[in-house]
Amino acid sequence: MTTEQTACILCSRNCGLRVDVEGSRLTSIRGDDAHPVSKGYLCQKAARLQHYQENADRLEHPLRREPDGSFVRVGWDEALADIATRLVAIRERHGGRAFAFYGGGGQGNHLGGAYSRQLTKAMKSRFVYSALAQEKTGDFWINGRLFGDQRCHITEDVEHADVVLFIGTNPFQAHGIPNARDTLRELKKDPARTMVVIDPRKTETARMADMHLQLRPGTDAFLLAAMLGIIVRDGLHDRAFLAERCTGFAAVEAELRAVPIEEFVRRADVPLADVERVARTFAGARAACVRVDLGLQQSLHSTLNSYLEKLLFLLTGNLGKRGGNNFHSLFMPILGNTDERTGRHVRTAHHRMFPIGGLYPPNILPGEIEHEGEDRVRAMFVDSANPALTAANTAAYERAFAKLELLVVVDVAMTETARLAHYVLPAATQFEKWECTGFNLEFPDNGFHLRHPLFPPRAEALPEPEIYTRLLEAMGELPRSFPVLERIAAAEPAATKHAGFIAALGATLTAKPRWAPYGASIAYRTLGRALRTSRAHPERVPPAAAAPLIALAIELALKEPRAVRRAGHRGNRLTLGLSLFQTILDKAEGTLITRHEFADTWSFLRHPDRRVHLEIPEMLGALQALRDEPATPSGLVLLAGERRAYNANQIFREPAWRKMDPDGAMRMHPDDARERGLSSGSRAVCESDTGQVEVTIELDDSLRPGMVTLPHGYGMRYRGGAPIGPQLNRLTASDHCDPLARTPFHKHVPVRVTAVQAARSEVPREATRE
């Protein structure tokens, strides 16, 4: 048995772990006190990661689907040669618009994203879809308008705020903030601090709060607009901050003064006195911050919601201060900046959708595949993602994927999407390869964690860097060796920290510009073979996959030299990034990469005037339109994708990992259940205009009457059996989404729920005979 340092892979926090490894098993899992960010924190889900590492659905060999739908085992060379031939033929015949990529860097696979994205370049395609674009692109779009770049992402200093406002998020279960449960407990027990929750359910976090506004589902925009209207009406906005740091306040102020506060609060169905109290408490705090998540970002008016929640901390001067909202450094490029106003982007063929942050929304993908034009999507790679189950409208995805000329899935398990693929390529698990934490989104201290493999890959599984590099070689995009670069990398003395290799690589790419898009694979094949971690662990597999990080380390050091030095790294302008890279390789527990000061905030802004541009005409128009919006029809509303104690992303497929809620029960208020003749444990049919699923009922008086919830992370087939729990995206629709970002309205799905026997008795006799 050995004790190793690694990280949890179940949410964006990626907490550091110490694990005992015995043979092929994780026998003990606990928090790592040495981790520079999580510092020993651990939640109950990470303790069951062995269910991810060892399960019966693990893929071990490349598979090819036969005409009858069965799969046969094939060799890597045969699989990649055929895939390469078909990809090149599609590219040459139809151009880059015929290819799309889904995932890449998802489900905790962050290091592999640097390699998978090279395939889109080889295919001359810009079409990248991902879960991030199903959740956050409306937020990114707002960031671009406000701050000058869609990569100007905001975090929140919950640990030091006097007032914390949680909107549409339940960090007790969903985490998303440092050491969530410890942080919430500290916040709760401090009488000088205030916690406010805005959520239609009395969540675990709401039960700890000082104030809870339990609004009607889908009315967030009305409530936030009313709060902002109160702040402006009562003169609680920070005039000095707005004058010094912002432009466009006059237009925003005029629109907020026109908000019918009482009417909007009535729409949200919460007491006006409580809303006024929350607005005044937030605006009057020494330091206040806002934390939001998908409950806000996947509800009605989702892009407008993102605008309004940011106005809360901007109008009150809570940007760029301890205890407020702040920008953060970025190490791994998880998104880009694509402003549709410039025209320098590619719109999709069918929906004419533009990218946000370089990403396209999954809601439109089935339509782009089924598009009847010559420029439809014909071939796809899906990497560490399962859109057939996790994207809106499962039936539409199943129908569309069946029409692709080529679908290739790279994953660790036989997912629902993999069952539809022409080829399934087995990837090593996240504990069988070098991996890293890509969501390093902290301020003022930001960390990065490169983690070594704990086990060898199973059977023929390969890490993504090897899969994509071999594929590029099979496509003829890259040679199979780079003798000069390999020789320089191997012979360079340790004292120069790979500076000679960097110079040689730059010269090579200048001489061979067609290789430039494939720098990750070139570094992997050359520098990667020469890399070593600290001398303390000579037995570890060399960190070849980490080779591209050297360029990111150099870039960060050139961009933020003072912040990198404050984090403890040493070197001059030429060597600081190289020193940072070596520290990343050496520190198994992770390392701080930047330490900023609050005065640095304004250097993050990307508008030429270094100000926040508050006036966004599209959003002010949307705010104005709220006044004329008709009331939503009465009836049950499903909040799809609730985070609970024992659900996670699609990584956990074996149902035995759950200690409770094996069916992913539908939670329903007792009054709604009584009206429908239901009780706890009843079986019922939940039906939307898109489809239906069968569910188990659980009574829950923490919900508002008129709403029901279902968790995500269920509905997977295990060992070829029936789906376990609800496949909730059989209920969601492709066109039920935000008109600008196409973010699905998963938190506001109109549904009907009936007892199983009643539902079956209503089936027409003709349908019964069939």
matplotlib code that plots the C-alpha trace (Angstrom):
import matplotlib.pyplot as plt

x = [0.0, 1.2, -0.2, -0.5, -1.6, -4.3, -7.6, -11.3, -12.9, -16.6, -17.0, -15.2, -13.5, -11.2, -10.2, -6.9, -6.9, -4.6, -5.4, -4.2, -3.6, -3.5, -3.2, -5.8, -8.0, -8.4, -8.7, -8.8, -9.7, -9.3, -8.6, -5.0, -4.0, -1.1, -3.3, -2.8, -6.5, -8.8, -6.4, -7.8, -11.5, -13.5, -17.2, -19.0, -19.0, -15.2, -15.0, -16.7, -14.4, -13.5, -16.9, -15.6, -12.3, -13.6, -16.9, -18.3, -18.9, -15.2, -14.0, -10.8, -10.5, -11.4, -14.8, -16.4, -20.2, -21.4, -24.4, -26.6, -25.8, -23.4, -19.8, -16.7, -13.2, -10.6, -7.0, -5.9, -4.1, -7.1, -9.6, -7.5, -6.6, -10.3, -11.4, -8.6, -9.5, -13.2, -12.5, -10.1, -12.7, -15.5, -13.2, -12.1, -15.6, -17.6, -15.2, -14.9, -18.6, -19.3, -17.4, -18.3, -16.7, -18.5, -16.8, -13.0, -11.8, -15.1, -16.0, -12.7, -10.5, -8.9, -5.4, -6.8, -8.6, -5.3, -5.0, -8.6, -9.1, -6.3, -8.7, -11.1, -8.1, -7.2, -10.8, -10.8, -13.9, -14.9, -17.8, -17.1, -20.1, -19.8, -21.6, -20.1, -22.0, -25.2, -24.7, -22.6, -22.4, -25.0, -22.9, -19.8, -21.6, -22.5, -18.9, -17.8, -20.1, -19.5, -15.7, -14.5, -13.7, -15.7, -12.8, -13.2, -14.8, -16.0, -15.5, -16.8, -15.0, -17.6, -15.1, -14.7, -18.0, -20.2, -23.3, -23.4, -26.3, -26.7, -29.1, -30.2, -27.4, -27.1, -23.4, -24.1, -24.7, -23.3, -20.1, -18.7, -17.2, -14.0, -14.6, -18.3, -19.8, -17.1, -17.5, -21.3, -21.0, -18.6, -20.9, -23.9, -22.4, -21.0, -23.6, -21.9, -22.4, -25.6, -26.4, -29.3, -30.7, -32.9, -34.3, -37.8, -36.8, -35.8, -32.5, -29.9, -28.2, -31.5, -32.1, -28.8, -29.6, -30.6, -33.1, -34.6, -36.7, -38.6, -39.7, -41.9, -39.9, -38.8, -39.3, -35.7, -35.5, -38.5, -37.2, -33.6, -35.0, -37.2, -34.2, -32.1, -35.1, -35.2, -31.5, -31.7, -35.0, -33.6, -30.2, -28.3, -26.0, -22.3, -22.1, -18.3, -17.6, -19.9, -18.3, -14.8, -15.0, -18.0, -19.7, -23.3, -25.0, -27.4, -29.1, -29.2, -30.6, -33.4, -34.5, -34.3, -36.3, -39.1, -39.3, -42.7, -41.3, -44.5, -45.8, -42.5, -42.4, -45.9, -44.9, -42.1, -44.7, -42.5, -43.2, -42.3, -40.9, -38.5, -37.3, -36.7, -34.8, -32.6, -31.8, -31.0, -28.9, -26.9, -26.4, -25.5, -22.8, -19.2, -18.4, -21.0, -20.8, -23.1, -22.8, -25.0, -25.2, -27.5, -30.7, -30.4, -28.5, -30.8, -34.1, -36.3, -34.6, -31.2, -28.9, -30.9, -30.6, -26.8, -26.8, -29.0, -27.1, -23.9, -25.6, -26.2, -22.5, -21.6, -24.1, -23.2, -19.4, -18.6, -16.2, -12.4, -12.5, -12.0, -15.3, -16.7, -16.8, -13.5, -11.8, -9.1, -6.1, -6.6, -4.0, -5.7, -7.7, -11.1, -12.8, -12.0, -13.5, -15.9, -17.8, -20.5, -20.5, -17.0, -18.2, -15.0, -16.8, -18.6, -22.4, -24.0, -25.8, -29.3, -29.8, -27.3, -26.0, -22.8, -20.2, -19.8, -16.4, -15.6, -18.4, -21.7, -24.8, -25.8, -29.5, -29.0, -26.8, -29.6, -30.9, -27.5, -27.1, -30.6, -30.2, -31.1, -28.4, -25.1, -23.4, -24.9, -22.9, -21.9, -19.2, -18.6, -16.2, -17.6, -15.0, -15.7, -19.3, -22.7, -24.9, -27.5, -28.4, -27.2, -28.2, -31.8, -34.1, -32.7, -35.0, -33.7, -30.1, -30.8, -32.5, -29.8, -26.8, -28.3, -28.0, -24.3, -21.8, -19.3, -19.6, -16.6, -16.8, -13.7, -14.6, -13.8, -17.2, -19.9, -22.2, -25.5, -23.8, -21.2, -23.9, -24.8, -21.3, -19.5, -16.3, -15.8, -12.2, -11.2, -9.6, -7.6, -9.4, -8.4, -6.4, -4.6, -2.9, -1.4, -4.2, -4.8, -7.3, -8.5, -11.0, -8.5, -10.8, -9.6, -8.7, -6.4, -4.6, -5.0, -3.7, -3.0, -2.7, -1.0, -1.6, 0.3, -1.3, -2.0, -2.5, -1.5, -4.3, -6.5, -5.9, -5.7, -7.0, -4.9, -4.7, -6.2, -2.8, -1.8, -5.1, -5.3, -1.6, -1.9, -5.0, -3.2, -0.4, -2.8, -4.5, -1.1, -1.2, 2.0, 5.1, 5.6, 8.9, 10.7, 14.4, 15.9, 13.5, 13.8, 17.5, 17.5, 15.0, 17.0, 20.4, 19.5, 21.0, 18.6, 20.0, 18.5, 15.0, 14.1, 14.8, 16.8, 13.9, 11.4, 13.7, 14.0, 10.3, 9.6, 12.0, 10.4, 6.9, 8.1, 9.6, 6.6, 3.6, 1.1, 2.3, 1.5, -2.0, -0.5, 2.0, 0.5, 1.2, 4.6, 5.6, 4.2, 6.2, 9.5, 9.8, 7.3, 9.8, 12.5, 10.4, 10.9, 9.3, 11.3, 14.0, 11.9, 9.7, 11.8, 9.3, 6.5, 5.5, 7.2, 4.7, 4.8, 1.2, 2.0, 4.5, 2.1, 1.8, 5.3, 3.8, 1.0, 3.4, 5.6, 2.5, 1.2, 4.6, 4.9, 1.4, 1.3, 5.0, 4.4, 1.5, 3.6, 6.5, 4.1, 3.1, 6.7, 8.2, 11.6, 13.2, 13.8, 11.6, 12.9, 13.1, 10.1, 7.7, 10.1, 10.6, 6.8, 6.5, 9.1, 7.3, 4.1, 5.8, 7.5, 4.7, 2.3, 0.0, -0.4, 1.0, -0.1, 0.5, -0.6, -1.1, -2.9, -3.7, -7.1, -5.6, -4.9, -8.6, -8.7, -5.8, -8.2, -10.7, -10.3, -12.1, -9.6, -10.7, -10.3, -13.9, -17.0, -19.5, -22.9, -25.1, -26.0, -28.8, -30.0, -30.4, -32.0, -34.5, -35.1, -35.6, -38.1, -39.9, -40.5, -43.2, -45.4, -44.6, -47.8, -47.9, -46.7, -49.6, -50.5, -49.6, -46.6, -43.1, -40.2, -36.8, -34.6, -31.1, -31.2, -28.0, -28.4, -26.2, -25.7, -25.7, -22.8, -21.9, -21.9, -18.6, -20.4, -22.3, -22.4, -25.6, -24.0, -22.1, -25.3, -26.2, -29.6, -32.1, -31.5, -34.3, -33.6, -37.0, -39.2, -39.7, -43.2, -45.0, -47.5, -50.4, -49.6, -49.2, -52.5, -54.4, -53.0, -53.6, -49.9, -47.8, -44.2, -43.0, -45.8, -44.9, -46.0, -45.6, -44.0, -45.0, -44.0, -44.7, -41.4, -41.7, -42.3, -40.5, -41.6, -40.6, -40.8, -42.5, -40.9, -42.9, -41.0, -42.5, -39.3, -40.7, -43.2, -46.5, -46.6, -43.0, -41.3, -37.6, -35.6, -31.8, -29.3, -26.7, -29.3, -30.8, -27.6, -27.7, -25.4, -24.1, -26.6, -29.6, -32.5, -32.0, -31.6, -33.5, -35.0, -33.6, -34.8, -33.8, -36.6, -38.7, -36.7, -37.1, -34.5, -36.4, -37.2, -34.2, -32.8, -33.3, -29.8, -27.4, -29.7, -29.2, -31.9, -34.6, -34.0, -35.2, -38.6, -40.1, -43.9, -45.0, -48.0, -47.7, -50.2, -50.2, -48.9, -52.2, -54.1, -51.7, -52.0, -55.8, -55.9, -54.1, -56.5, -57.5, -56.0, -52.6, -53.1, -53.7, -50.6]
y = [0.0, 3.5, 6.9, 9.4, 12.9, 13.6, 15.5, 15.0, 15.2, 15.6, 19.3, 22.5, 22.7, 19.8, 19.5, 18.0, 14.4, 11.9, 8.4, 5.0, 2.8, -0.9, -2.8, -1.4, 0.0, 3.3, 1.9, 5.2, 8.8, 11.9, 15.6, 16.8, 19.4, 20.4, 21.4, 25.2, 25.9, 23.2, 22.7, 19.4, 20.0, 17.0, 16.3, 12.9, 12.3, 12.2, 9.4, 7.0, 7.6, 4.0, 3.4, 5.6, 3.9, 0.3, -0.4, -2.9, -0.4, 0.6, 0.5, -1.6, -1.8, 0.2, -0.8, -0.5, -0.6, -3.1, -2.6, -4.7, -2.3, -4.7, -3.7, -5.6, -5.2, -3.7, -2.6, 1.0, 1.2, -0.1, 2.1, 5.3, 4.6, 4.2, 7.2, 9.4, 8.3, 9.1, 12.5, 13.6, 12.6, 14.5, 17.6, 17.5, 16.9, 19.2, 21.5, 22.4, 23.1, 19.4, 18.7, 19.4, 18.6, 18.1, 18.1, 18.1, 18.9, 17.9, 15.8, 16.7, 15.8, 19.2, 18.4, 16.4, 19.5, 21.0, 18.0, 17.3, 20.9, 20.3, 18.1, 21.0, 22.8, 19.8, 19.6, 23.4, 23.7, 26.2, 24.3, 23.3, 22.4, 21.6, 21.5, 24.9, 26.4, 24.8, 26.5, 29.7, 31.4, 34.0, 34.9, 35.1, 37.3, 39.8, 39.8, 40.7, 43.7, 44.9, 44.3, 44.2, 40.5, 37.3, 35.9, 38.6, 36.1, 37.0, 35.2, 36.1, 36.5, 34.8, 34.1, 37.8, 39.4, 41.0, 40.2, 37.2, 36.9, 33.4, 33.3, 30.1, 28.1, 25.7, 25.5, 23.1, 20.5, 22.1, 23.6, 26.1, 28.2, 27.3, 24.6, 25.1, 23.6, 25.0, 28.4, 28.3, 27.3, 30.2, 32.6, 31.4, 31.5, 35.1, 37.5, 40.4, 38.8, 38.2, 35.3, 35.8, 33.1, 33.7, 30.3, 28.8, 25.9, 26.0, 24.4, 23.2, 26.6, 28.5, 26.8, 28.3, 31.8, 34.9, 35.7, 33.6, 35.0, 31.9, 33.3, 31.8, 29.7, 31.7, 35.2, 35.9, 38.8, 40.5, 40.2, 41.3, 44.3, 45.3, 45.1, 47.3, 49.6, 50.0, 50.6, 53.4, 54.8, 55.1, 56.5, 53.5, 53.2, 54.1, 57.3, 57.7, 54.2, 54.6, 58.0, 56.7, 53.2, 52.9, 54.5, 54.3, 54.6, 57.3, 54.9, 52.1, 54.5, 55.7, 52.2, 51.1, 54.1, 53.0, 49.5, 49.0, 47.7, 46.5, 44.8, 43.0, 41.9, 40.6, 38.6, 37.0, 36.3, 37.3, 40.0, 43.5, 44.4, 41.4, 42.5, 46.0, 44.7, 42.5, 45.4, 47.8, 45.3, 44.4, 48.0, 49.2, 46.6, 47.4, 44.5, 42.4, 39.8, 37.8, 34.1, 32.5, 29.2, 27.3, 28.0, 31.5, 30.8, 28.2, 29.8, 32.1, 35.3, 33.7, 36.2, 39.1, 37.4, 37.4, 41.2, 42.1, 40.0, 41.8, 45.2, 44.4, 44.4, 47.0, 49.6, 49.2, 49.4, 45.9, 45.1, 44.9, 44.8, 42.3, 40.6, 41.7, 40.2, 40.1, 39.1, 36.3, 35.2, 32.4, 29.7, 27.3, 28.8, 27.2, 29.7, 32.4, 35.8, 36.0, 39.2, 38.7, 42.4, 42.1, 39.7, 37.6, 34.4, 31.6, 31.3, 27.9, 26.8, 26.2, 28.4, 31.1, 31.0, 32.8, 31.5, 32.9, 32.3, 30.3, 27.8, 26.9, 25.9, 22.2, 23.2, 23.9, 20.9, 18.4, 21.0, 21.6, 17.8, 17.5, 20.6, 19.8, 22.0, 20.9, 22.6, 20.4, 18.7, 15.2, 14.0, 14.5, 13.6, 13.5, 13.5, 12.8, 13.9, 12.2, 14.7, 12.0, 12.0, 15.4, 17.9, 19.1, 16.8, 13.3, 12.1, 14.8, 13.9, 10.2, 11.0, 13.4, 11.2, 8.4, 10.6, 11.3, 9.8, 9.4, 9.6, 8.8, 8.8, 9.0, 8.0, 5.8, 4.0, 2.8, 5.8, 6.3, 8.5, 5.8, 3.3, 5.4, 5.9, 4.3, 4.0, 4.0, 4.8, 3.8, 6.6, 6.1, 7.2, 10.4, 8.4, 6.5, 9.4, 12.8, 15.3, 18.7, 21.2, 23.4, 25.5, 27.6, 30.6, 32.1, 35.6, 37.0, 33.6, 31.3, 27.7, 25.0, 21.2, 18.8, 15.3, 12.1, 8.8, 6.4, 3.3, 2.2, 2.4, -0.7, -3.1, -1.0, 2.3, 5.3, 8.9, 11.5, 13.1, 9.8, 9.2, 12.6, 12.7, 9.3, 10.5, 13.6, 11.4, 9.1, 12.1, 13.2, 16.4, 15.6, 13.4, 10.6, 12.0, 15.3, 14.3, 17.7, 18.8, 15.4, 15.7, 19.2, 18.3, 15.2, 16.9, 20.3, 20.7, 21.1, 24.5, 26.1, 24.8, 24.0, 27.5, 26.0, 23.8, 26.7, 28.6, 25.6, 24.9, 28.6, 28.4, 25.1, 26.5, 29.6, 27.4, 25.0, 27.3, 24.5, 22.7, 25.7, 24.5, 21.3, 22.7, 20.6, 17.3, 18.4, 19.3, 16.0, 14.0, 15.9, 17.8, 15.4, 12.5, 14.5, 15.8, 14.6, 15.5, 16.0, 13.5, 12.4, 10.3, 8.7, 5.8, 8.0, 7.9, 10.9, 13.8, 14.0, 15.1, 18.2, 19.5, 22.1, 23.7, 25.2, 27.7, 28.6, 29.1, 31.4, 33.3, 33.8, 35.0, 37.5, 38.8, 38.8, 38.8, 40.6, 38.3, 35.2, 36.4, 37.2, 33.5, 32.5, 31.9, 33.3, 34.3, 37.1, 38.0, 35.1, 32.4, 33.2, 31.1, 28.3, 28.2, 28.2, 25.3, 23.2, 24.0, 22.7, 19.5, 19.0, 19.8, 16.8, 18.8, 21.7, 25.2, 28.8, 30.3, 34.0, 36.2, 39.4, 42.6, 44.2, 47.2, 44.9, 44.6, 47.4, 45.9, 42.9, 45.2, 45.0, 48.1, 50.7, 53.1, 50.5, 51.1, 49.0, 49.7, 49.4, 50.2, 47.1, 48.1, 44.5, 44.0, 47.3, 46.4, 43.1, 44.7, 47.1, 44.2, 42.6, 45.2, 43.9, 40.2, 38.1, 35.9, 32.4, 29.8, 28.0, 24.4, 22.3, 23.5, 21.1, 22.4, 19.9, 19.0, 19.5, 18.9, 16.4, 14.5, 11.5, 12.7, 13.9, 14.3, 11.4, 10.1, 7.9, 5.2, 2.4, 2.9, 1.2, 4.4, 6.0, 5.7, 7.2, 8.2, 5.2, 6.2, 9.9, 10.6, 13.5, 15.9, 17.3, 19.5, 17.5, 19.6, 18.9, 15.2, 15.1, 16.7, 13.9, 11.0, 10.5, 9.8, 9.1, 6.1, 6.4, 5.7, 8.5, 9.6, 13.0, 14.4, 17.5, 18.6, 16.9, 13.4, 11.6, 9.6, 7.4, 8.7, 7.8, 10.5, 12.0, 14.5, 17.7, 20.7, 22.7, 23.3, 25.9, 24.4, 24.2, 23.1, 19.7, 18.8, 16.0, 15.4, 15.3, 12.4, 9.6, 7.7, 5.8, 2.2, 0.0, -3.4, -3.1, -2.9, -0.5, 3.2, 3.7, 6.8, 9.5, 10.5, 14.0, 15.4, 13.4, 16.1, 19.2, 20.9, 22.2, 25.4, 26.2, 28.4, 31.9, 33.7, 35.2, 32.6, 29.5, 28.4, 25.9, 26.8, 23.6, 25.3, 26.1, 23.1, 22.9, 19.4, 17.2, 14.5, 11.6, 8.4, 5.5, 3.6, 6.7, 7.5, 4.0, 4.0, 7.2, 5.5, 5.1, 1.6, 1.8, 2.6, -0.2, -2.8, -1.7]
z = [0.0, -0.8, 0.1, -2.8, -3.4, -6.1, -6.4, -6.5, -10.0, -9.2, -9.3, -10.2, -6.8, -7.5, -3.8, -3.0, -1.7, 0.0, -1.0, 0.0, -3.0, -2.8, -6.1, -8.4, -5.6, -3.7, -0.2, 1.8, 0.7, 2.8, 2.3, 1.7, 4.3, 2.0, -0.9, -1.4, -1.9, -0.3, 2.7, 3.8, 3.0, 1.7, 1.0, 1.2, -2.5, -3.0, -0.4, -2.9, -6.0, -6.1, -7.7, -10.6, -10.9, -10.8, -12.5, -15.0, -17.7, -18.1, -21.7, -22.3, -26.1, -29.2, -30.5, -34.0, -34.5, -37.0, -39.4, -37.0, -34.1, -32.3, -31.4, -32.3, -30.9, -33.2, -32.9, -32.3, -35.7, -37.6, -35.8, -36.2, -39.8, -40.7, -38.7, -40.2, -43.7, -43.2, -41.5, -44.3, -47.0, -45.3, -44.9, -48.5, -49.8, -47.6, -45.8, -42.1, -41.6, -41.8, -38.6, -35.0, -31.6, -28.3, -25.0, -24.7, -21.2, -19.7, -16.6, -14.9, -18.0, -18.3, -19.6, -22.5, -23.8, -25.1, -27.4, -28.5, -29.7, -32.2, -34.1, -34.9, -36.4, -38.5, -39.7, -40.4, -38.1, -35.5, -34.2, -30.5, -28.3, -24.6, -21.2, -20.5, -23.4, -22.0, -18.7, -18.7, -22.1, -21.3, -18.3, -20.6, -23.1, -20.4, -19.1, -22.6, -22.8, -19.3, -19.0, -22.6, -22.9, -22.4, -20.4, -17.7, -15.3, -11.9, -8.6, -5.1, -1.8, 0.3, 3.1, 3.9, 3.0, 5.6, 3.4, 1.0, -1.5, -2.9, -5.9, -7.6, -5.9, -3.0, -2.1, 0.7, -2.0, -5.2, -3.6, -6.0, -3.2, -1.2, 1.4, 1.0, 4.2, 6.5, 4.9, 5.3, 8.9, 9.7, 7.9, 9.9, 13.3, 12.9, 14.2, 12.4, 9.0, 6.9, 4.6, 2.1, -0.2, -3.2, -4.3, -4.8, -2.6, 1.0, 0.3, 2.9, 2.4, 2.7, 6.1, 7.3, 6.0, 7.9, 5.1, 2.4, -0.5, -1.7, -5.0, -7.7, -10.2, -13.2, -11.7, -10.9, -13.3, -11.8, -8.3, -9.1, -11.1, -8.2, -5.8, -8.1, -8.5, -4.7, -4.5, -7.1, -5.7, -2.2, -3.3, -2.0, -5.1, -4.8, -6.7, -6.2, -7.5, -10.5, -11.4, -11.1, -12.5, -14.8, -17.8, -18.9, -15.5, -16.6, -19.1, -16.5, -13.8, -16.1, -16.8, -13.1, -12.0, -14.4, -12.8, -11.2, -8.0, -6.3, -9.4, -10.0, -6.4, -6.7, -9.8, -7.7, -4.9, -1.9, 0.7, -0.4, 3.1, 2.9, -0.6, 0.6, 3.7, 1.5, -0.9, 1.8, 3.8, 0.7, -0.4, 3.1, 3.8, 4.1, 1.8, 0.0, -2.8, -5.0, -5.8, -8.5, -10.3, -12.7, -10.7, -12.1, -15.3, -16.6, -15.6, -17.7, -18.9, -18.2, -19.9, -18.4, -15.0, -15.4, -16.2, -13.3, -10.7, -11.8, -11.5, -7.9, -6.9, -9.5, -8.5, -4.8, -5.4, -4.5, -7.3, -6.6, -2.8, 0.0, 0.6, -2.8, -6.3, -8.1, -11.3, -11.2, -13.2, -15.8, -16.4, -18.8, -21.7, -21.0, -23.3, -25.8, -26.7, -29.6, -30.0, -32.6, -33.5, -35.1, -37.8, -37.2, -36.4, -38.1, -37.7, -37.8, -41.0, -39.6, -36.6, -37.7, -34.2, -33.3, -30.8, -27.3, -25.7, -28.7, -27.9, -29.5, -27.5, -27.4, -27.8, -31.5, -32.3, -33.4, -35.8, -37.3, -37.9, -39.4, -41.5, -45.1, -46.7, -48.1, -45.1, -42.4, -39.7, -40.9, -38.6, -34.8, -32.0, -28.5, -25.8, -22.1, -22.5, -22.8, -24.7, -25.6, -21.9, -20.6, -23.3, -23.8, -25.7, -25.6, -28.4, -30.7, -30.0, -30.7, -33.9, -35.1, -34.1, -36.1, -39.2, -38.9, -41.4, -38.6, -34.8, -32.6, -28.8, -26.5, -23.0, -20.1, -20.1, -22.5, -22.2, -23.9, -26.5, -27.0, -27.8, -30.8, -32.1, -35.1, -33.1, -29.3, -28.1, -24.6, -22.5, -19.3, -16.2, -14.4, -12.0, -14.7, -16.4, -15.8, -15.2, -13.8, -12.4, -15.1, -13.1, -11.2, -10.6, -7.3, -6.1, -4.7, -4.5, -7.5, -7.6, -10.0, -9.4, -11.8, -10.6, -11.4, -12.4, -9.5, -11.7, -15.2, -17.8, -18.0, -20.9, -24.1, -22.8, -23.7, -22.3, -24.6, -25.6, -27.1, -28.8, -30.5, -31.4, -33.1, -34.9, -36.2, -37.4, -39.2, -40.9, -42.2, -40.3, -38.3, -38.9, -36.5, -35.1, -34.8, -34.5, -34.0, -31.3, -29.6, -29.6, -28.2, -25.5, -24.4, -24.3, -22.7, -19.2, -16.3, -15.4, -18.5, -17.6, -21.3, -22.6, -25.5, -26.4, -26.4, -28.8, -31.1, -31.1, -32.0, -34.9, -36.1, -36.1, -37.9, -40.6, -40.7, -40.0, -40.9, -37.7, -35.5, -34.6, -33.2, -30.7, -27.9, -29.7, -30.9, -27.4, -26.1, -28.6, -28.0, -24.7, -23.1, -23.4, -21.6, -18.7, -15.2, -11.9, -8.7, -7.8, -4.9, -7.2, -9.9, -10.2, -11.6, -15.2, -16.9, -17.2, -21.0, -21.3, -19.2, -21.9, -23.3, -19.8, -20.3, -22.9, -20.5, -17.6, -19.8, -21.0, -17.4, -16.2, -19.0, -18.4, -14.6, -13.4, -10.1, -9.2, -10.1, -7.9, -5.0, -5.2, -4.4, -7.9, -8.8, -12.1, -14.5, -17.5, -19.4, -16.7, -14.4, -16.5, -16.8, -13.0, -12.5, -14.9, -13.0, -9.7, -11.2, -12.2, -8.8, -6.3, -6.1, -3.8, -6.2, -6.1, -6.0, -9.4, -8.7, -5.7, -6.6, -4.7, -4.8, -6.6, -9.5, -10.2, -12.8, -14.8, -15.6, -17.5, -21.2, -22.4, -23.6, -20.9, -18.1, -17.0, -16.6, -19.4, -17.7, -20.6, -22.7, -25.0, -25.6, -21.9, -21.1, -23.9, -22.2, -18.9, -20.4, -22.0, -18.6, -17.9, -20.7, -20.3, -19.7, -16.6, -17.1, -17.2, -14.0, -13.6, -12.3, -13.2, -13.1, -11.9, -13.7, -12.6, -8.8, -6.9, -4.0, -1.6, -3.8, -7.4, -9.5, -13.1, -15.6, -14.2, -11.6, -13.5, -11.0, -8.8, -5.8, -5.0, -3.7, 0.0, -0.5, -3.2, -5.5, -7.9, -8.2, -6.8, -7.9, -5.0, -4.7, -2.2, -0.1, -1.3, -4.9, -4.2, -2.4, -5.3, -7.6, -5.2, -4.7, -1.6, -0.8, -2.7, -5.3, -8.9, -11.3, -14.9, -15.5, -18.9, -20.8, -24.4, -25.4, -23.7, -20.5, -17.8, -14.9, -11.5, -7.8, -5.6, -2.5, -0.5, 0.4, 2.0, 1.4, -2.1, -3.1, -4.2, -8.0, -8.4, -8.6, -8.8, -10.4, -10.0, -12.7, -12.9, -13.3, -16.2, -17.1, -18.2, -16.2, -17.4, -20.3, -18.2, -18.1, -17.3, -13.5, -12.5, -14.6, -18.0, -17.4, -20.8, -22.3, -20.8, -21.9, -25.3, -27.8, -28.4, -24.7, -24.2, -23.9, -27.2, -27.2, -25.8, -26.4, -22.8, -21.9, -19.4, -17.4, -14.2, -15.7, -17.6, -17.6, -16.8, -15.8, -13.2, -12.8, -10.9, -13.0, -13.0, -13.9, -16.7, -18.1, -17.9, -20.0, -23.0, -25.9, -26.7, -30.1, -28.6, -26.0, -28.8, -30.6]

ax = plt.figure().add_subplot(projection="3d")
ax.plot(x, y, z, "-o")
ax.set_aspect("equal")
plt.show()
